[in-house]
């Protein structure tokens, strides 16, 4: 058996709608993402589902993303491949804002490429991942698949052959992620977004993103926190997450640097500067935002590694 893993991710990172993405892992070093196991070859392609969030997936595996990835990978390399016995360990909740679909896509495409001798280079593989993710979210974007594939905090580079570039990070930052246990589909969350921005709004968005990236390179933490403002998605999505503003007010009053929406939501993330802040944020979010047994709150650091064999 061969096992593969890809980490959870946060798209947008507030200030960079569709242009920033970050991969995260728990500070205790445990795995936080989806795992794909290849048990061997057999006459027919098959997929079994396990893991804590398997109940959120359709019981009929015929429409599962992992199988779609296999057929898309096969088409991309132009070969008929041996059929596999697969097992997806679903550790991320669906429709959570943690890059769940991207994570499954990344781990599957990475696994197939590795298992079959790496016929696709990283550029080709990332493009395939983004196309598959676009079929789920309604548009092709890289801010979840790229960090889940490469790890780190990444800036997407539209129309560039590089596709994305790694950015600096404040190593002492801890990011608390709280998934409330409810589902908010990416398509639904994207449907409420404005289709056009005014010139003034566009300049403000570009300026704030530039300000944040500049602060990262200058190692200016105060400026980085000041620039972490979502001028595109959050204003349109606030009614879908009415708890966000009072939670932000409470946490920032404790000195926590930023509170925002992870991806399309409903997960909320809080950027903390030390253990005390992170523990306070985790306790508060678990008490005031978690809604059911599917909820989870995790204290994370930036995941420097992306998809990999275990």
Phi, psi and omega in degrees: 000140173243135181242142180228155185220147170223140185278161173294161181215157174244116176276154177079316187045046178066297191277344188239067184307121180064002185240344176240144175207147182223141175261143183230153176219149178301147181294341179277001176085001179288163181279135181226087184168188182265151179237139174239129179248130175256109185275347179144184180260151182203171184298324183238145176290131180220155180219127171250154184240129176223179177108165187293341181244023180296332181291346178273352180265151174301139181293330176283109184283354183300334181255013183289147181301326182298318179290322175299322178296319180299311182292324178292321177295316178302316179294321183296325181266353175069033180225152170271121187259155173301144179280150188236154169262113188245152174223121175262122175264103187272098182262352180248138178290150181278143178061041188253342188086014179251016180069037185298310180294319178299321181297315178296319179294314182296313182295325180291309181296319178298315182297313181295319180295319179291315184297322184262023170089018176057057177290338178254139174280175185300321180298312179296321182293317180294322176298317178298316179301315182294322178296318179293319178295324178299330177291338180270313188273342180101354177203150180279119175211155190252359193286354169252314183294322183295309178294327177294328179282311187262334190083170176085185171260123187238144171257125178283143184238085182302138177067010176259143176295347178280332182070319180200164179217140179287143179247159174295168183210150174275111191296337180275352178296135170242138183244118178267123179251127178234114174263122187284349181100000178253160185254135172226108185291146179298321179299317179296317181292326179284334183295335182271357183286150175294140180279340179220151174244145175292164177302316180299317180293319180297318179294320179296317178298310181298321180294320181290321177296316178299319180298318180294313181296319177301319180295324177299313181291329179278354183058038181257094187294320180299316179293323179297314178296320180297329182275348182284077180232131178267104182262358184247298190274316187301315179302326181278339186255357185303324182291340177280341182224071185296342181284343189302309186296313177295326176294316179300316180300318181293314185287319179292334175295339177269008178091003179290132193292324183201145174226127182212182179270128175279115181059229179272002182085177006273002178300138175253141175238145179235126180266117187243154184259351181200175183297321182297314177298316182297318180292321177297314180298316180298314180296316183294315181295319179298324182280325190249351182238330178295134188245339183202188185289344177281345183296152175209146177232128187226131174269121189236165167236170177296133178274112181283337177259141176259226181294144183195163171278143179266000000 
